[in-house]
Amino acid sequence: MKTLFKSEKGVGMVEVLMGFALAGVGAFIILNAVDYLGEKKSIVDKNASMENLITGLMESIRSNIVMEKIDFEADEFLNHTTFEAVEESLKLCWVNDGILLKADYPDCPGKIGYVITPMKAGNMEFRGLFKVTIRLTHQELFPGQFKQYEFIVKDP
């Protein structure tokens, strides 16, 4: 069999260039995958931080319900249904480190507030049961919307 090239020993320039191209494409894919996973991990960390904050706040309220201020006229807080109205009514700021007063950190991305009311069913009020409504906003995690969580707490 006759060959086109006189010497087939060694690696040609085309093979070297193809090897570099394949290595470059592989590195590009791997680096983009690492960046994507890093972004998703950051989002999960922020959501876990938010859930830990809500859980901690709820436990604090539950364990000290006797010391909390019960609001019998909570309609002003609860009747807000638009994002802007809810955000304006929230008096606290939440960050990864905890909860601060909104006055201490006016440009905070997350705001939180809660109200504790007696538990009612129609006109009947249940003695020793309280409804805790927590509302929060965040400019980065859920922009333009608010989240609301409701819990029932029993007086010890």
Beta strands, then each sheet from edge to edge (+ up, - down):
strand 1: 92-95
strand 2: 98-101
strand 3: 110-121
strand 4: 124-138
strand 5: 142-154
sheet 1: 2+ 1- 3+ 4- 5+
end
